[in-house]
Amino acid sequence: MTENYLTSSKVLINNSASTILRAHRNTQRNVVIRSGSLITNSTNTTTGVSARVYDNGVYGFSSDAEYSTESVMKVLSAANANAVFLSARTGLTGHKFPPISKYEFYSDIPSVTTNQHELIELSQAADAYISSKYKNLTSRTVRAFEGTTQRRLLCSDYGEVFANTHTVLSRSNMLISLVATTSLGLPVSLYDAISCEGLFENLSNNLSALYKMIDNLYESLMQKREGVYPDAGVKTCILGSSLSGILAHEAVGHTVEADMVLSGSVASNCLNAQVASPIVNLVDFAHTAFGVPVPLPLYVDDEGTPAQDAVIIKDGILTGYMHNRASAEHFGAVPCGNARAYDFSDEPLIRMRNTAILPGRDKLADMIASIDDGYYLIKAGNGQADTTGEFMFGVNMGYEIKHGRIGRAILNTTISGVAFDMLKTIDMLGDTIGWTSVGYCGKKQPMPVGMGGPALRCRVMIGGR
């Protein structure tokens, strides 16, 4: 995406409308090795351009899979026509958006791209490490992934260009899945991933961390192989960062996206109300948290809004929602850059970026020592939540806590509840934060996100056999 047809073209924009031109390229590389056999070796790239016009309270949108002067002019004309068509039939007279200060933003473009063969070699090295060291596994899977998104944006409000940006976001990860059998011959599995911002060379330069992760994963799997089922019921539990992160994203984050609020989510009646313990704070971070970059740093969204942190819960009080420009205008709020589109043919939706519960002051050892009979739940599996805040998350790894000490490992289970009720039971928060950024959020479009949190002590329903 070296040619910048957005600005090299003498583009005519609708002087009475808000217009966004976006050129967008996604590149993904995948390698999967299962028990020594290469079963996936793929590279996929999509490139195109889109235009979105906001006029009289409606949006007109158009996209094209070509990036050229002609395609820019075509989608711009079509988007304007679509806005005029919709406006004539809805009769809306929307307010103009509050102005955004004029700015330009350019992030560094990766100077190199990972060779596909390098991904295969690194995956084979990880597979060989597992195969040579651990003989009692039923199967093993190594998955290497690298994804890069480039965007060019030209944004105009009512005839005046306010943003000209070029952003690049890359992330890479390696996921390891191990399977063994119990003494009864039943399969038991566990997986973990190591990830980083940037190209895969950043992971390949840190093989010691990858192998340490594999060693820890194998040790946990052997403990789980001898595990027991938890006792079902409402229990005092410590949720590790993997689970506190998915809680922040799935059970809380989606309910406070403004489009979900306008559709009647539980958060629509909770603004400025207590929804959590007074020690709980939750933020959707833009690019930096606690002085270091978050897993997926975003500096500008796909409406041209400069990204800043969105504070959702402060001292247990729901203080705000996540917005695009239209919802922010509706609620009288300031947009923080939460409008994101996955591909060139997608319109921006209100999406999370790096959503996390903030750490507290407690030591994990003290949290464990405080529980006489409960569970320490470490690794999250799949889960689901809805706009009522009800959730159910899988737990792939955890331990009993008996008389203030870690006990036996437990087999796969679930936790469930209502987020704003469960959050009120939190009475201890760990003093460190952990992040995950491996999969995608699936709200209409796939979207890479980060999620995180500290260990937290709470009361939650846990499943049994």
GIWOQUI-V195347 format. One record per residue. N is the residue number from 1. RES is the residue in three letters. SS is DSSP state (H for helix, E for strand, L for the rest). PHI is phi in whole degrees, -180 to 180 (* if undefined). BURIAL is 1 if it has 24 or more other C-alpha atoms within 12 Angstrom, else 0. Layout:
n=N res=RES ss=SS phi=PHI burial=BURIAL
n=N res=RES ss=SS phi=PHI burial=BURIAL
//
This chain:
n=1 res=MET ss=L phi=* burial=1
n=2 res=THR ss=L phi=-83 burial=0
n=3 res=GLU ss=L phi=-77 burial=0
n=4 res=ASN ss=L phi=-108 burial=1
n=5 res=TYR ss=H phi=-68 burial=1
n=6 res=LEU ss=H phi=-63 burial=1
n=7 res=THR ss=H phi=-100 burial=1
n=8 res=SER ss=H phi=-72 burial=0
n=9 res=SER ss=L phi=-73 burial=0
n=10 res=LYS ss=L phi=-85 burial=0
n=11 res=VAL ss=L phi=-78 burial=1
n=12 res=LEU ss=L phi=-93 burial=1
n=13 res=ILE ss=L phi=-113 burial=1
n=14 res=ASN ss=L phi=-73 burial=1
n=15 res=ASN ss=L phi=-68 burial=0
n=16 res=SER ss=L phi=-102 burial=1
n=17 res=ALA ss=L phi=-124 burial=1
n=18 res=SER ss=E phi=-101 burial=1
n=19 res=THR ss=E phi=-125 burial=1
n=20 res=ILE ss=E phi=-126 burial=1
n=21 res=LEU ss=E phi=-107 burial=1
n=22 res=ARG ss=E phi=-136 burial=1
n=23 res=ALA ss=E phi=-100 burial=1
n=24 res=HIS ss=E phi=-145 burial=1
n=25 res=ARG ss=E phi=-131 burial=1
n=26 res=ASN ss=E phi=-114 burial=1
n=27 res=THR ss=E phi=-127 burial=1
n=28 res=GLN ss=E phi=-129 burial=1
n=29 res=ARG ss=E phi=-122 burial=1
n=30 res=ASN ss=E phi=-133 burial=1
n=31 res=VAL ss=E phi=-134 burial=1
n=32 res=VAL ss=E phi=-129 burial=1
n=33 res=ILE ss=E phi=-120 burial=1
n=34 res=ARG ss=E phi=-119 burial=1
n=35 res=SER ss=L phi=49 burial=1
n=36 res=GLY ss=L phi=92 burial=1
n=37 res=SER ss=E phi=-104 burial=0
n=38 res=LEU ss=E phi=-75 burial=1
n=39 res=ILE ss=E phi=-112 burial=0
n=40 res=THR ss=E phi=-139 burial=0
n=41 res=ASN ss=E phi=-150 burial=1
n=42 res=SER ss=E phi=-137 burial=0
n=43 res=THR ss=E phi=-132 burial=0
n=44 res=ASN ss=E phi=-135 burial=0
n=45 res=THR ss=E phi=-132 burial=0
n=46 res=THR ss=E phi=-123 burial=1
n=47 res=THR ss=E phi=-139 burial=1
n=48 res=GLY ss=E phi=-176 burial=1
n=49 res=VAL ss=E phi=-137 burial=1
n=50 res=SER ss=E phi=-140 burial=1
n=51 res=ALA ss=E phi=-132 burial=1
n=52 res=ARG ss=E phi=-135 burial=1
n=53 res=VAL ss=E phi=-120 burial=1
n=54 res=TYR ss=E phi=-107 burial=1
n=55 res=ASP ss=E phi=-151 burial=1
n=56 res=ASN ss=L phi=55 burial=1
n=57 res=GLY ss=L phi=82 burial=1
n=58 res=VAL ss=E phi=-130 burial=1
n=59 res=TYR ss=E phi=-109 burial=1
n=60 res=GLY ss=E phi=-110 burial=1
n=61 res=PHE ss=E phi=-136 burial=1
n=62 res=SER ss=E phi=-155 burial=1
n=63 res=SER ss=E phi=-143 burial=1
n=64 res=ASP ss=E phi=-151 burial=1
n=65 res=ALA ss=L phi=-83 burial=1
n=66 res=GLU ss=L phi=-118 burial=1
n=67 res=TYR ss=L phi=-117 burial=1
n=68 res=SER ss=L phi=-154 burial=1
n=69 res=THR ss=H phi=-58 burial=1
n=70 res=GLU ss=H phi=-65 burial=0
n=71 res=SER ss=H phi=-69 burial=1
n=72 res=VAL ss=H phi=-61 burial=1
n=73 res=MET ss=H phi=-65 burial=1
n=74 res=LYS ss=H phi=-66 burial=1
n=75 res=VAL ss=H phi=-71 burial=1
n=76 res=LEU ss=H phi=-65 burial=1
n=77 res=SER ss=H phi=-64 burial=1
n=78 res=ALA ss=H phi=-67 burial=1
n=79 res=ALA ss=H phi=-65 burial=1
n=80 res=ASN ss=H phi=-62 burial=1
n=81 res=ALA ss=H phi=-63 burial=1
n=82 res=ASN ss=H phi=-65 burial=1
n=83 res=ALA ss=H phi=-65 burial=1
n=84 res=VAL ss=H phi=-63 burial=1
n=85 res=PHE ss=H phi=-60 burial=0
n=86 res=LEU ss=H phi=-67 burial=0
n=87 res=SER ss=H phi=-63 burial=0
n=88 res=ALA ss=H phi=-67 burial=0
n=89 res=ARG ss=H phi=-100 burial=0
n=90 res=THR ss=H phi=-96 burial=0
n=91 res=GLY ss=L phi=71 burial=0
n=92 res=LEU ss=L phi=-76 burial=0
n=93 res=THR ss=L phi=-131 burial=0
n=94 res=GLY ss=L phi=-68 burial=0
n=95 res=HIS ss=L phi=-73 burial=0
n=96 res=LYS ss=L phi=-72 burial=0
n=97 res=PHE ss=L phi=-70 burial=1
n=98 res=PRO ss=L phi=-59 burial=0
n=99 res=PRO ss=L phi=-68 burial=1
n=100 res=ILE ss=L phi=-112 burial=1
n=101 res=SER ss=L phi=-61 burial=0
n=102 res=LYS ss=L phi=-67 burial=0
n=103 res=TYR ss=E phi=-158 burial=0
n=104 res=GLU ss=E phi=-128 burial=0
n=105 res=PHE ss=E phi=-144 burial=1
n=106 res=TYR ss=E phi=-135 burial=0
n=107 res=SER ss=L phi=-94 burial=0
n=108 res=ASP ss=L phi=-67 burial=0
n=109 res=ILE ss=L phi=-91 burial=0
n=110 res=PRO ss=L phi=-55 burial=0
n=111 res=SER ss=L phi=-78 burial=0
n=112 res=VAL ss=L phi=-134 burial=0
n=113 res=THR ss=L phi=-121 burial=1
n=114 res=THR ss=L phi=-68 burial=1
n=115 res=ASN ss=L phi=-72 burial=0
n=116 res=GLN ss=H phi=-58 burial=1
n=117 res=HIS ss=H phi=-65 burial=0
n=118 res=GLU ss=H phi=-66 burial=1
n=119 res=LEU ss=H phi=-64 burial=1
n=120 res=ILE ss=H phi=-65 burial=1
n=121 res=GLU ss=H phi=-63 burial=1
n=122 res=LEU ss=H phi=-67 burial=1
n=123 res=SER ss=H phi=-64 burial=1
n=124 res=GLN ss=H phi=-65 burial=1
n=125 res=ALA ss=H phi=-65 burial=0
n=126 res=ALA ss=H phi=-65 burial=1
n=127 res=ASP ss=H phi=-63 burial=1
n=128 res=ALA ss=H phi=-66 burial=1
n=129 res=TYR ss=H phi=-61 burial=1
n=130 res=ILE ss=H phi=-65 burial=1
n=131 res=SER ss=H phi=-62 burial=1
n=132 res=SER ss=H phi=-77 burial=0
n=133 res=LYS ss=H phi=-98 burial=0
n=134 res=TYR ss=L phi=-125 burial=0
n=135 res=LYS ss=L phi=-92 burial=0
n=136 res=ASN ss=L phi=-101 burial=0
n=137 res=LEU ss=L phi=-99 burial=1
n=138 res=THR ss=L phi=-76 burial=1
n=139 res=SER ss=E phi=-158 burial=1
n=140 res=ARG ss=E phi=-146 burial=1
n=141 res=THR ss=E phi=-135 burial=1
n=142 res=VAL ss=E phi=-120 burial=1
n=143 res=ARG ss=E phi=-125 burial=1
n=144 res=ALA ss=E phi=-108 burial=1
n=145 res=PHE ss=E phi=-138 burial=1
n=146 res=GLU ss=E phi=-137 burial=1
n=147 res=GLY ss=E phi=-130 burial=1
n=148 res=THR ss=E phi=-133 burial=1
n=149 res=THR ss=E phi=-121 burial=1
n=150 res=GLN ss=E phi=-116 burial=1
n=151 res=ARG ss=E phi=-134 burial=1
n=152 res=ARG ss=E phi=-116 burial=1
n=153 res=LEU ss=E phi=-125 burial=1
n=154 res=LEU ss=E phi=-127 burial=1
n=155 res=CYS ss=E phi=-118 burial=1
n=156 res=SER ss=E phi=-136 burial=1
n=157 res=ASP ss=E phi=-117 burial=1
n=158 res=TYR ss=L phi=56 burial=1
n=159 res=GLY ss=L phi=99 burial=0
n=160 res=GLU ss=E phi=-113 burial=1
n=161 res=VAL ss=E phi=-70 burial=1
n=162 res=PHE ss=E phi=-113 burial=1
n=163 res=ALA ss=E phi=-142 burial=1
n=164 res=ASN ss=E phi=-135 burial=1
n=165 res=THR ss=E phi=-132 burial=1
n=166 res=HIS ss=E phi=-138 burial=1
n=167 res=THR ss=E phi=-122 burial=1
n=168 res=VAL ss=E phi=-132 burial=1
n=169 res=LEU ss=E phi=-130 burial=1
n=170 res=SER ss=E phi=-126 burial=1
n=171 res=ARG ss=E phi=-146 burial=1
n=172 res=SER ss=E phi=-138 burial=1
n=173 res=ASN ss=E phi=-155 burial=1
n=174 res=MET ss=E phi=-130 burial=1
n=175 res=LEU ss=E phi=-109 burial=1
n=176 res=ILE ss=E phi=-116 burial=1
n=177 res=SER ss=E phi=-124 burial=1
n=178 res=LEU ss=E phi=-121 burial=1
n=179 res=VAL ss=E phi=-129 burial=1
n=180 res=ALA ss=E phi=-133 burial=1
n=181 res=THR ss=E phi=-124 burial=0
n=182 res=THR ss=L phi=-79 burial=0
n=183 res=SER ss=L phi=-63 burial=0
n=184 res=LEU ss=L phi=-92 burial=0
n=185 res=GLY ss=L phi=83 burial=0
n=186 res=LEU ss=L phi=-89 burial=0
n=187 res=PRO ss=E phi=-74 burial=0
n=188 res=VAL ss=E phi=-138 burial=1
n=189 res=SER ss=E phi=-131 burial=1
n=190 res=LEU ss=E phi=-159 burial=1
n=191 res=TYR ss=E phi=-139 burial=1
n=192 res=ASP ss=E phi=-153 burial=1
n=193 res=ALA ss=E phi=-141 burial=1
n=194 res=ILE ss=E phi=-117 burial=1
n=195 res=SER ss=E phi=-142 burial=1
n=196 res=CYS ss=E phi=-158 burial=1
n=197 res=GLU ss=E phi=-75 burial=1
n=198 res=GLY ss=L phi=105 burial=1
n=199 res=LEU ss=L phi=-78 burial=1
n=200 res=PHE ss=L phi=-67 burial=1
n=201 res=GLU ss=H phi=-60 burial=1
n=202 res=ASN ss=H phi=-68 burial=1
n=203 res=LEU ss=H phi=-81 burial=1
n=204 res=SER ss=H phi=-65 burial=1
n=205 res=ASN ss=L phi=-83 burial=0
n=206 res=ASN ss=L phi=-133 burial=0
n=207 res=LEU ss=H phi=-66 burial=0
n=208 res=SER ss=H phi=-62 burial=0
n=209 res=ALA ss=H phi=-68 burial=0
n=210 res=LEU ss=H phi=-64 burial=1
n=211 res=TYR ss=H phi=-68 burial=1
n=212 res=LYS ss=H phi=-64 burial=0
n=213 res=MET ss=H phi=-61 burial=1
n=214 res=ILE ss=H phi=-64 burial=1
n=215 res=ASP ss=H phi=-61 burial=0
n=216 res=ASN ss=H phi=-66 burial=0
n=217 res=LEU ss=H phi=-64 burial=1
n=218 res=TYR ss=H phi=-63 burial=1
n=219 res=GLU ss=H phi=-60 burial=0
n=220 res=SER ss=H phi=-64 burial=1
n=221 res=LEU ss=H phi=-64 burial=1
n=222 res=MET ss=H phi=-65 burial=1
n=223 res=GLN ss=H phi=-69 burial=1
n=224 res=LYS ss=H phi=-66 burial=1
n=225 res=ARG ss=H phi=-61 burial=1
n=226 res=GLU ss=L phi=-102 burial=1
n=227 res=GLY ss=L phi=-75 burial=1
n=228 res=VAL ss=E phi=-125 burial=0
n=229 res=TYR ss=L phi=-78 burial=1
n=230 res=PRO ss=L phi=-73 burial=1
n=231 res=ASP ss=L phi=-81 burial=1
n=232 res=ALA ss=L phi=-70 burial=0
n=233 res=GLY ss=E phi=139 burial=0
n=234 res=VAL ss=E phi=-78 burial=0
n=235 res=LYS ss=E phi=-129 burial=1
n=236 res=THR ss=E phi=-80 burial=1
n=237 res=CYS ss=E phi=-132 burial=1
n=238 res=ILE ss=E phi=-106 burial=1
n=239 res=LEU ss=E phi=-96 burial=1
n=240 res=GLY ss=L phi=-72 burial=1
n=241 res=SER ss=H phi=-62 burial=1
n=242 res=SER ss=H phi=-60 burial=1
n=243 res=LEU ss=H phi=-80 burial=1
n=244 res=SER ss=H phi=-67 burial=1
n=245 res=GLY ss=H phi=-69 burial=1
n=246 res=ILE ss=H phi=-69 burial=1
n=247 res=LEU ss=H phi=-63 burial=1
n=248 res=ALA ss=H phi=-61 burial=1
n=249 res=HIS ss=H phi=-79 burial=1
n=250 res=GLU ss=H phi=-77 burial=1
n=251 res=ALA ss=H phi=-82 burial=1
n=252 res=VAL ss=H phi=-111 burial=1
n=253 res=GLY ss=H phi=-55 burial=1
n=254 res=HIS ss=H phi=-68 burial=1
n=255 res=THR ss=H phi=-73 burial=1
n=256 res=VAL ss=H phi=-109 burial=1
n=257 res=GLU ss=E phi=-74 burial=1
n=258 res=ALA ss=H phi=-60 burial=1
n=259 res=ASP ss=H phi=-68 burial=1
n=260 res=MET ss=H phi=-70 burial=1
n=261 res=VAL ss=H phi=-62 burial=1
n=262 res=LEU ss=H phi=-67 burial=1
n=263 res=SER ss=L phi=-88 burial=0
n=264 res=GLY ss=L phi=103 burial=0
n=265 res=SER ss=L phi=-63 burial=1
n=266 res=VAL ss=H phi=-58 burial=1
n=267 res=ALA ss=H phi=-73 burial=1
n=268 res=SER ss=H phi=-65 burial=1
n=269 res=ASN ss=H phi=-110 burial=0
n=270 res=CYS ss=L phi=-118 burial=1
n=271 res=LEU ss=L phi=-61 burial=1
n=272 res=ASN ss=L phi=68 burial=0
n=273 res=ALA ss=L phi=-107 burial=0
n=274 res=GLN ss=E phi=-78 burial=1
n=275 res=VAL ss=L phi=-120 burial=1
n=276 res=ALA ss=L phi=-154 burial=1
n=277 res=SER ss=L phi=-58 burial=1
n=278 res=PRO ss=L phi=-60 burial=0
n=279 res=ILE ss=L phi=-88 burial=1
n=280 res=VAL ss=L phi=-94 burial=1
n=281 res=ASN ss=L phi=-131 burial=1
n=282 res=LEU ss=E phi=-136 burial=1
n=283 res=VAL ss=E phi=-135 burial=1
n=284 res=ASP ss=E phi=-96 burial=1
n=285 res=PHE ss=E phi=-80 burial=1
n=286 res=ALA ss=L phi=-84 burial=1
n=287 res=HIS ss=L phi=-143 burial=1
n=288 res=THR ss=E phi=-140 burial=1
n=289 res=ALA ss=E phi=-139 burial=1
n=290 res=PHE ss=L phi=57 burial=0
n=291 res=GLY ss=L phi=84 burial=0
n=292 res=VAL ss=E phi=-131 burial=0
n=293 res=PRO ss=E phi=-64 burial=0
n=294 res=VAL ss=L phi=-80 burial=1
n=295 res=PRO ss=L phi=-57 burial=1
n=296 res=LEU ss=L phi=-129 burial=1
n=297 res=PRO ss=L phi=-69 burial=1
n=298 res=LEU ss=L phi=-124 burial=1
n=299 res=TYR ss=L phi=-109 burial=1
n=300 res=VAL ss=E phi=-154 burial=1
n=301 res=ASP ss=L phi=-94 burial=1
n=302 res=ASP ss=L phi=-86 burial=1
n=303 res=GLU ss=L phi=-112 burial=1
n=304 res=GLY ss=L phi=84 burial=1
n=305 res=THR ss=L phi=-80 burial=1
n=306 res=PRO ss=E phi=-60 burial=1
n=307 res=ALA ss=L phi=-83 burial=1
n=308 res=GLN ss=L phi=-143 burial=1
n=309 res=ASP ss=L phi=-65 burial=1
n=310 res=ALA ss=E phi=-108 burial=1
n=311 res=VAL ss=E phi=-82 burial=1
n=312 res=ILE ss=E phi=-100 burial=1
n=313 res=ILE ss=E phi=-123 burial=1
n=314 res=LYS ss=E phi=-129 burial=1
n=315 res=ASP ss=L phi=53 burial=1
n=316 res=GLY ss=L phi=85 burial=1
n=317 res=ILE ss=E phi=-102 burial=1
n=318 res=LEU ss=E phi=-74 burial=1
n=319 res=THR ss=L phi=-104 burial=1
n=320 res=GLY ss=L phi=-173 burial=1
n=321 res=TYR ss=L phi=-118 burial=1
n=322 res=MET ss=E phi=-98 burial=1
n=323 res=HIS ss=L phi=-131 burial=1
n=324 res=ASN ss=L phi=-101 burial=1
n=325 res=ARG ss=H phi=-67 burial=1
n=326 res=ALA ss=H phi=-68 burial=1
n=327 res=SER ss=H phi=-70 burial=1
n=328 res=ALA ss=H phi=-63 burial=1
n=329 res=GLU ss=H phi=-65 burial=0
n=330 res=HIS ss=H phi=-64 burial=0
n=331 res=PHE ss=H phi=-92 burial=0
n=332 res=GLY ss=L phi=68 burial=0
n=333 res=ALA ss=L phi=-111 burial=0
n=334 res=VAL ss=L phi=-100 burial=1
n=335 res=PRO ss=L phi=-68 burial=1
n=336 res=CYS ss=L phi=-112 burial=1
n=337 res=GLY ss=L phi=95 burial=1
n=338 res=ASN ss=L phi=-105 burial=1
n=339 res=ALA ss=E phi=-90 burial=1
n=340 res=ARG ss=E phi=-134 burial=1
n=341 res=ALA ss=L phi=-122 burial=1
n=342 res=TYR ss=L phi=-80 burial=1
n=343 res=ASP ss=L phi=-130 burial=1
n=344 res=PHE ss=L phi=-61 burial=1
n=345 res=SER ss=L phi=-89 burial=1
n=346 res=ASP ss=L phi=-101 burial=1
n=347 res=GLU ss=L phi=-80 burial=1
n=348 res=PRO ss=L phi=-63 burial=1
n=349 res=LEU ss=E phi=-117 burial=1
n=350 res=ILE ss=E phi=-74 burial=1
n=351 res=ARG ss=L phi=-135 burial=1
n=352 res=MET ss=L phi=-75 burial=1
n=353 res=ARG ss=L phi=-120 burial=1
n=354 res=ASN ss=E phi=-134 burial=1
n=355 res=THR ss=E phi=-100 burial=1
n=356 res=ALA ss=E phi=-152 burial=1
n=357 res=ILE ss=E phi=-81 burial=1
n=358 res=LEU ss=L phi=-77 burial=1
n=359 res=PRO ss=L phi=-70 burial=1
n=360 res=GLY ss=L phi=-113 burial=1
n=361 res=ARG ss=L phi=-124 burial=0
n=362 res=ASP ss=E phi=-89 burial=1
n=363 res=LYS ss=L phi=-88 burial=0
n=364 res=LEU ss=H phi=-58 burial=1
n=365 res=ALA ss=H phi=-61 burial=0
n=366 res=ASP ss=H phi=-69 burial=0
n=367 res=MET ss=H phi=-65 burial=1
n=368 res=ILE ss=H phi=-65 burial=1
n=369 res=ALA ss=H phi=-64 burial=1
n=370 res=SER ss=L phi=-82 burial=1
n=371 res=ILE ss=L phi=-109 burial=1
n=372 res=ASP ss=L phi=-85 burial=0
n=373 res=ASP ss=E phi=-150 burial=1
n=374 res=GLY ss=E phi=-168 burial=1
n=375 res=TYR ss=E phi=-143 burial=1
n=376 res=TYR ss=E phi=-110 burial=1
n=377 res=LEU ss=E phi=-104 burial=1
n=378 res=ILE ss=E phi=-108 burial=1
n=379 res=LYS ss=E phi=-113 burial=1
n=380 res=ALA ss=E phi=-86 burial=1
n=381 res=GLY ss=E phi=-106 burial=1
n=382 res=ASN ss=E phi=-69 burial=1
n=383 res=GLY ss=E phi=-160 burial=1
n=384 res=GLN ss=E phi=-148 burial=1
n=385 res=ALA ss=E phi=-151 burial=1
n=386 res=ASP ss=L phi=-128 burial=1
n=387 res=THR ss=L phi=-72 burial=1
n=388 res=THR ss=L phi=-82 burial=1
n=389 res=GLY ss=L phi=89 burial=1
n=390 res=GLU ss=E phi=-71 burial=1
n=391 res=PHE ss=E phi=-140 burial=1
n=392 res=MET ss=E phi=-146 burial=1
n=393 res=PHE ss=E phi=-120 burial=1
n=394 res=GLY ss=E phi=-74 burial=1
n=395 res=VAL ss=E phi=-123 burial=1
n=396 res=ASN ss=E phi=-94 burial=1
n=397 res=MET ss=E phi=-152 burial=1
n=398 res=GLY ss=E phi=-169 burial=1
n=399 res=TYR ss=E phi=-140 burial=1
n=400 res=GLU ss=E phi=-69 burial=1
n=401 res=ILE ss=E phi=-119 burial=1
n=402 res=LYS ss=E phi=-125 burial=0
n=403 res=HIS ss=L phi=53 burial=0
n=404 res=GLY ss=L phi=79 burial=0
n=405 res=ARG ss=E phi=-131 burial=0
n=406 res=ILE ss=E phi=-69 burial=1
n=407 res=GLY ss=E phi=-110 burial=1
n=408 res=ARG ss=E phi=-73 burial=1
n=409 res=ALA ss=E phi=-68 burial=1
n=410 res=ILE ss=E phi=-116 burial=1
n=411 res=LEU ss=L phi=-82 burial=1
n=412 res=ASN ss=L phi=-53 burial=1
n=413 res=THR ss=E phi=-148 burial=1
n=414 res=THR ss=E phi=-136 burial=1
n=415 res=ILE ss=E phi=-123 burial=1
n=416 res=SER ss=E phi=-150 burial=1
n=417 res=GLY ss=E phi=164 burial=1
n=418 res=VAL ss=E phi=-113 burial=1
n=419 res=ALA ss=H phi=-54 burial=1
n=420 res=PHE ss=H phi=-71 burial=1
n=421 res=ASP ss=H phi=-82 burial=1
n=422 res=MET ss=H phi=-64 burial=1
n=423 res=LEU ss=H phi=-61 burial=1
n=424 res=LYS ss=H phi=-73 burial=1
n=425 res=THR ss=H phi=-89 burial=1
n=426 res=ILE ss=L phi=-69 burial=1
n=427 res=ASP ss=L phi=-125 burial=1
n=428 res=MET ss=E phi=-145 burial=1
n=429 res=LEU ss=E phi=-131 burial=1
n=430 res=GLY ss=E phi=-63 burial=1
n=431 res=ASP ss=L phi=-95 burial=0
n=432 res=THR ss=L phi=-131 burial=0
n=433 res=ILE ss=L phi=-117 burial=1
n=434 res=GLY ss=E phi=-119 burial=1
n=435 res=TRP ss=E phi=-120 burial=1
n=436 res=THR ss=E phi=-132 burial=1
n=437 res=SER ss=L phi=-158 burial=1
n=438 res=VAL ss=L phi=-121 burial=1
n=439 res=GLY ss=L phi=-93 burial=1
n=440 res=TYR ss=E phi=-128 burial=1
n=441 res=CYS ss=E phi=-83 burial=1
n=442 res=GLY ss=L phi=-108 burial=0
n=443 res=LYS ss=L phi=-77 burial=1
n=444 res=LYS ss=L phi=67 burial=0
n=445 res=GLN ss=L phi=-125 burial=0
n=446 res=PRO ss=L phi=-66 burial=0
n=447 res=MET ss=E phi=-152 burial=1
n=448 res=PRO ss=E phi=-67 burial=1
n=449 res=VAL ss=L phi=-140 burial=1
n=450 res=GLY ss=E phi=-115 burial=1
n=451 res=MET ss=E phi=-146 burial=1
n=452 res=GLY ss=E phi=-165 burial=1
n=453 res=GLY ss=E phi=168 burial=1
n=454 res=PRO ss=L phi=-94 burial=1
n=455 res=ALA ss=L phi=-65 burial=1
n=456 res=LEU ss=E phi=-139 burial=1
n=457 res=ARG ss=E phi=-101 burial=1
n=458 res=CYS ss=E phi=-154 burial=1
n=459 res=ARG ss=E phi=-108 burial=1
n=460 res=VAL ss=E phi=-151 burial=1
n=461 res=MET ss=E phi=-77 burial=1
n=462 res=ILE ss=E phi=-118 burial=1
n=463 res=GLY ss=L phi=-81 burial=1
n=464 res=GLY ss=L phi=-116 burial=0
n=465 res=ARG ss=L phi=-67 burial=0
//
